[in-house]
Amino acid sequence: MSRTEATQPGRAVADEAMRAFLAALEDVEATAPTWCAGWSAHEVASHVAAAAQERANLIEERLAGRPGRSTRSWEEREPLFRAMPDQDLRSRLVDEVLRFEHAVSALGDTRSVDYTGWTMTGKRLRTHSHSEAALHRWDLFGDDPTSRRLLSQPTLTARA
């Protein structure tokens, strides 16, 4: 994944915090330790990719009229991503983020799906994804100016 991949037409990531996460990820090696104890940058990226994929899957299933289901556990959804070569994972991460952004836009602000035991509207799912990206960017870079700016946003404070 190049720094510009997530901003190219047709591949532009809308969420500011996710763009910041993806940019931060480019500046660290796959094996770099993170503030998530025991997790490398590759494992954090796997976690974010698996979450984006699961949210997109749940929304797409809802939009297709399928019955709701429980969110799959981290143990079920992360191994596929952790096993990928790092460059493949980083590209797939962008793919899954874009799938989620497209799906949540189609869901709209008021329709909802169950995610991690909570019923979340499209608006709340976007906020949740934004929060996750901001927090996991902090896991990569810690308390730098970008992390402070992202994590001081009132929408994240209200959610916490």
SELUM-218450 format. One record per residue (C-alpha): x, y, z. Coordinates in steps of 0.05 Angstrom, whole numbers, always signed. Example, Ala and Ser with C-alpha at 12.3 -4.5 7.8 and 13.67 -1.06 7.14 Angstrom:
REM residues 2
PT    east   north      up
PT    +246     -90    +156
PT    +273     -21    +143
//
This chain:
REM residues 160
PT    east   north      up
PT      +0      +0      +0
PT     +29     +67     -19
PT     +14    +131     +17
PT     -30    +153     -41
PT     -67     +87     -51
PT    -121    +104      +0
PT    -132    +173     -32
PT    -135    +153    -106
PT    -201    +165    -142
PT    -244    +104    -132
PT    -201     +83     -72
PT    -208    +146     -29
PT    -219    +130     +44
PT    -269    +180     +71
PT    -256    +176    +146
PT    -201    +223    +169
PT    -179    +179    +227
PT    -175    +118    +182
PT    -132    +157    +132
PT     -87    +177    +190
PT     -83    +104    +213
PT     -65     +80    +143
PT     -12    +135    +136
PT     +18    +118    +204
PT     +19     +44    +186
PT     +63     +61    +126
PT    +115     +91    +173
PT    +125     +28    +215
PT    +153     -40    +199
PT    +107    -100    +204
PT    +145    -127    +264
PT    +147     -61    +302
PT    +120     -66    +372
PT     +58     -25    +389
PT     +24      +3    +450
PT     -23     -58    +446
PT     +17    -103    +491
PT     +45    -162    +454
PT     +20    -139    +386
PT     +62    -119    +327
PT     +40     -68    +275
PT     +20    -127    +230
PT     -26    -154    +285
PT     -58     -86    +296
PT     -69     -79    +221
PT    -100    -149    +220
PT    -146    -129    +277
PT    -170     -66    +241
PT    -178    -103    +174
PT    -218    -160    +206
PT    -264    -110    +242
PT    -276     -71    +177
PT    -292    -135    +141
PT    -340    -159    +194
PT    -377     -93    +196
PT    -382     -92    +120
PT    -406    -165    +119
PT    -460    -151    +172
PT    -485     -89    +135
PT    -485    -123     +67
PT    -523    -183     +95
PT    -575    -135    +126
PT    -583     -97     +61
PT    -592    -163     +24
PT    -650    -180     +71
PT    -614    -237    +107
PT    -631    -249    +180
PT    -585    -217    +231
PT    -529    -258    +262
PT    -480    -250    +318
PT    -414    -216    +306
PT    -359    -268    +295
PT    -305    -268    +349
PT    -235    -241    +339
PT    -210    -312    +342
PT    -252    -329    +282
PT    -239    -269    +238
PT    -167    -247    +251
PT    -125    -309    +233
PT    -137    -301    +158
PT    -109    -230    +161
PT     -51    -246    +209
PT     -28    -301    +161
PT     -23    -254    +101
PT     +44    -226     +79
PT     +47    -155    +105
PT     +41    -119     +38
PT     -20    -162     +20
PT     -51    -146     +88
PT     -41     -72     +80
PT     -74     -72     +11
PT    -130    -116     +36
PT    -140     -69     +95
PT    -155     -12     +47
PT    -203     -58      +8
PT    -241     -76     +72
PT    -244      -4     +96
PT    -272     +18     +29
PT    -323     -39     +31
PT    -345     -17    +100
PT    -350     +57     +79
PT    -391     +38     +17
PT    -437      -9     +57
PT    -448     +40    +115
PT    -466     +95     +65
PT    -517     +48     +33
PT    -545     +32    +103
PT    -556    +105    +118
PT    -555    +141    +184
PT    -617    +111    +216
PT    -621     +38    +195
PT    -582      -9    +241
PT    -546     -75    +249
PT    -524    -113    +310
PT    -448    -108    +320
PT    -411    -135    +380
PT    -477    -144    +418
PT    -501     -73    +406
PT    -552     -48    +357
PT    -516      +7    +318
PT    -544     +55    +267
PT    -502     +72    +206
PT    -483    +137    +240
PT    -460    +101    +303
PT    -421     +49    +261
PT    -384    +106    +227
PT    -367    +137    +294
PT    -345     +69    +321
PT    -299     +58    +261
PT    -271    +129    +268
PT    -258    +117    +342
PT    -224     +50    +328
PT    -179     +81    +275
PT    -159    +138    +322
PT    -145     +91    +380
PT    -106     +42    +338
PT     -66     +98    +306
PT     -46    +117    +377
PT     -24     +44    +386
PT     +25     +54    +329
PT     +51    +124    +344
PT     +31    +142    +415
PT     +20    +213    +438
PT     +40    +253    +377
PT      +3    +316    +352
PT     -41    +275    +304
PT     -62    +227    +359
PT     -77    +284    +407
PT    -119    +320    +353
PT    -158    +257    +334
PT    -169    +232    +405
PT    -192    +301    +430
PT    -251    +303    +382
PT    -317    +311    +420
PT    -350    +254    +382
PT    -299    +206    +411
PT    -303    +235    +481
PT    -379    +230    +480
PT    -375    +157    +457
PT    -327    +138    +513
//
